[in-house]
Amino acid sequence: MSKRKHTAEWMIARVEDYLVGKGSYKTIAEAYGIGETTFKNWVYKYRAHGNTAFVETKGNRKYSKEFKTECVEAVIQGKGSVDDIVSKYNISNRSVLLNWIKRYNANMELKDYDPKREVYMAESRRKTRLEERKEIVEYCLSHKRDYKSTAALYDVSYSQVYSWVKKYVTDGEAGLADRRGHHKADDEVDELERLRRENLRLKRQLEEQGMLVELLKKVKEFEGM
């Protein structure tokens, strides 16, 4: 979902290194700083689709619910492993297919995905559990905070993802708990919680002061030009 790190030519060159016997999955992956599973996926895709497997289209791919269902059922029916199906159907990466399988097994609807679909509106909101919010945040953080693609992938709104990431970074997993209507004042919590809150407030103040110092430096630099 996030912007590609390597060019198609570079990826093809690494795959060809493997195919001509210049190293194993592990040695080539380590030599070039690639995840071994990611590199295996490149090889599988190359074998199935050739050079076209690495050609980027403008924007993210569209996935219909019928396509998602076909891919998930192919894995469930033993027509191939996750990596096999990712390669055969040229899915962007294995985590996308794993998420479809998880939703399918939980009897959650697999919806059409159009990267142009608006994900900023409040109408996109739906109820989520703590574990799901944690998974969404971890996915977003591991994909360079691509809020829009994360929102589209998990069928939630952009604002939800942004809010959860912000809370998680500030308060950890506890920040993802649904506290609507249950926020206690400082005098209603124990000493440990009061200290924790005070620590967070001080941390934010220091961050804000640091930002202010940097801003003043830039203003002085600008005025001195």
CORVEN-V341886 format. One line per field, one symbol per residue. phi: phi as a letter, one per 20 degrees, with the letter a starting at -180 (. if undefined). psi: psi as a letter, one per 30 degrees, with the letter a starting at -180 (. if undefined). burial: I if it has 16 or more other C-alpha atoms within 10 Angstrom, else O. A space follows every 50 residues. Layout:
# CORVEN-V341886
phi->???
psi->???
burial->???
This chain:
# CORVEN-V341886
phi->.effedffffffffffgffeneregffffffdmdfffffgfffgfffecm fffdeeefnefecefffgffffffffemerfgfffgfgelfgafffffff fffffelefeegdcfeffcefffffbfcegffffffffffffdlleffff fffelcegfffgfffffffedmgffeffdgmcfefgeddfffffffffff fffffffffffffffffffffffef
psi->elkkelleeeeeeeeeeefggflleeeeeeeghkkeeeeeeeeeeeeefa fffgkkljlllkjleeeeeeeefeeeggflleeeeeeeghkelfeeeeee eeeefghkkjlkjjffkkgfkfffklklleeeeeeeeeeeefhhhieeee eeeghlleeeeeeeeeeeeegaefffkjgkggkklegglleeeeeeeeee eeeeeeeeeeeeeeeeeeeeeeff.
burial->IOOOOOOOOOIIOIIOOIOOOOOOIOOIIOOOOOOIOOIIIIIIIIOIOO OOIIOOOOOIOOOOOOOIIOIIOIIOOOOOOIIIIIIIOIIIIIOOIOOI IOOIOOOOOIIIIOIOOOIIOOOIIOOOOOOOIIOIIOIIOOOOIIIIII IIIIIIIIIIIIOIIOIIOOOOIOIIIOOOOOOOOOOOOOOOOOOOOOOO OOOOOOOOOOOOOOOOOOOOOOOOO
